[in-house]
Amino acid sequence: MSLTRPGNNKLSQLADVSLFTSRTPEAQLRSAATSSRFAQLFVLDIVFSAYASAQHDFTVEQLAKERKMIGILND
């Protein structure tokens, strides 16, 4: 699975599934590609939410284990 800009590129060619985010002009005052980064994070959030919903019981179990481990590490 790839997440990249629209169009035919090496990454999308290698992937079985390609997800594309829009390529918007970035503000001149920013030092990083903020708009594209937010778009990619949004798509990843949607993919994760869909997976977590489809695997609800497993996701709940894993989150419980994660909380337990964080509690152990913070003690």
MODELLER restraints for C-alpha pairs under 7 A, 6 or more apart:
rsr = mdl.restraints
at = mdl.atoms
rsr.add(forms.Gaussian(group=physical.xy_distance, feature=features.Distance(at['CA:1:A'], at['CA:15:A']), mean=5.12, stdev=0.5))
rsr.add(forms.Gaussian(group=physical.xy_distance, feature=features.Distance(at['CA:1:A'], at['CA:16:A']), mean=5.81, stdev=0.5))
rsr.add(forms.Gaussian(group=physical.xy_distance, feature=features.Distance(at['CA:1:A'], at['CA:17:A']), mean=4.71, stdev=0.5))
rsr.add(forms.Gaussian(group=physical.xy_distance, feature=features.Distance(at['CA:1:A'], at['CA:18:A']), mean=5.65, stdev=0.5))
rsr.add(forms.Gaussian(group=physical.xy_distance, feature=features.Distance(at['CA:2:A'], at['CA:11:A']), mean=6.57, stdev=0.5))
rsr.add(forms.Gaussian(group=physical.xy_distance, feature=features.Distance(at['CA:2:A'], at['CA:12:A']), mean=6.02, stdev=0.5))
rsr.add(forms.Gaussian(group=physical.xy_distance, feature=features.Distance(at['CA:2:A'], at['CA:15:A']), mean=5.71, stdev=0.5))
rsr.add(forms.Gaussian(group=physical.xy_distance, feature=features.Distance(at['CA:2:A'], at['CA:17:A']), mean=6.40, stdev=0.5))
rsr.add(forms.Gaussian(group=physical.xy_distance, feature=features.Distance(at['CA:2:A'], at['CA:18:A']), mean=4.77, stdev=0.5))
rsr.add(forms.Gaussian(group=physical.xy_distance, feature=features.Distance(at['CA:2:A'], at['CA:19:A']), mean=5.92, stdev=0.5))
rsr.add(forms.Gaussian(group=physical.xy_distance, feature=features.Distance(at['CA:3:A'], at['CA:18:A']), mean=6.08, stdev=0.5))
rsr.add(forms.Gaussian(group=physical.xy_distance, feature=features.Distance(at['CA:3:A'], at['CA:19:A']), mean=4.78, stdev=0.5))
rsr.add(forms.Gaussian(group=physical.xy_distance, feature=features.Distance(at['CA:3:A'], at['CA:20:A']), mean=5.67, stdev=0.5))
rsr.add(forms.Gaussian(group=physical.xy_distance, feature=features.Distance(at['CA:4:A'], at['CA:19:A']), mean=6.51, stdev=0.5))
rsr.add(forms.Gaussian(group=physical.xy_distance, feature=features.Distance(at['CA:4:A'], at['CA:20:A']), mean=5.12, stdev=0.5))
rsr.add(forms.Gaussian(group=physical.xy_distance, feature=features.Distance(at['CA:4:A'], at['CA:21:A']), mean=6.31, stdev=0.5))
rsr.add(forms.Gaussian(group=physical.xy_distance, feature=features.Distance(at['CA:5:A'], at['CA:20:A']), mean=5.21, stdev=0.5))
rsr.add(forms.Gaussian(group=physical.xy_distance, feature=features.Distance(at['CA:5:A'], at['CA:21:A']), mean=5.40, stdev=0.5))
rsr.add(forms.Gaussian(group=physical.xy_distance, feature=features.Distance(at['CA:5:A'], at['CA:22:A']), mean=6.22, stdev=0.5))
rsr.add(forms.Gaussian(group=physical.xy_distance, feature=features.Distance(at['CA:5:A'], at['CA:23:A']), mean=6.21, stdev=0.5))
rsr.add(forms.Gaussian(group=physical.xy_distance, feature=features.Distance(at['CA:6:A'], at['CA:20:A']), mean=5.22, stdev=0.5))
rsr.add(forms.Gaussian(group=physical.xy_distance, feature=features.Distance(at['CA:6:A'], at['CA:21:A']), mean=6.58, stdev=0.5))
rsr.add(forms.Gaussian(group=physical.xy_distance, feature=features.Distance(at['CA:6:A'], at['CA:22:A']), mean=6.78, stdev=0.5))
rsr.add(forms.Gaussian(group=physical.xy_distance, feature=features.Distance(at['CA:12:A'], at['CA:18:A']), mean=5.53, stdev=0.5))
rsr.add(forms.Gaussian(group=physical.xy_distance, feature=features.Distance(at['CA:21:A'], at['CA:39:A']), mean=6.20, stdev=0.5))
rsr.add(forms.Gaussian(group=physical.xy_distance, feature=features.Distance(at['CA:21:A'], at['CA:40:A']), mean=6.39, stdev=0.5))
rsr.add(forms.Gaussian(group=physical.xy_distance, feature=features.Distance(at['CA:23:A'], at['CA:36:A']), mean=6.45, stdev=0.5))
rsr.add(forms.Gaussian(group=physical.xy_distance, feature=features.Distance(at['CA:24:A'], at['CA:35:A']), mean=6.88, stdev=0.5))
rsr.add(forms.Gaussian(group=physical.xy_distance, feature=features.Distance(at['CA:24:A'], at['CA:36:A']), mean=6.94, stdev=0.5))
rsr.add(forms.Gaussian(group=physical.xy_distance, feature=features.Distance(at['CA:26:A'], at['CA:33:A']), mean=6.25, stdev=0.5))
rsr.add(forms.Gaussian(group=physical.xy_distance, feature=features.Distance(at['CA:26:A'], at['CA:35:A']), mean=6.53, stdev=0.5))
rsr.add(forms.Gaussian(group=physical.xy_distance, feature=features.Distance(at['CA:52:A'], at['CA:59:A']), mean=5.71, stdev=0.5))
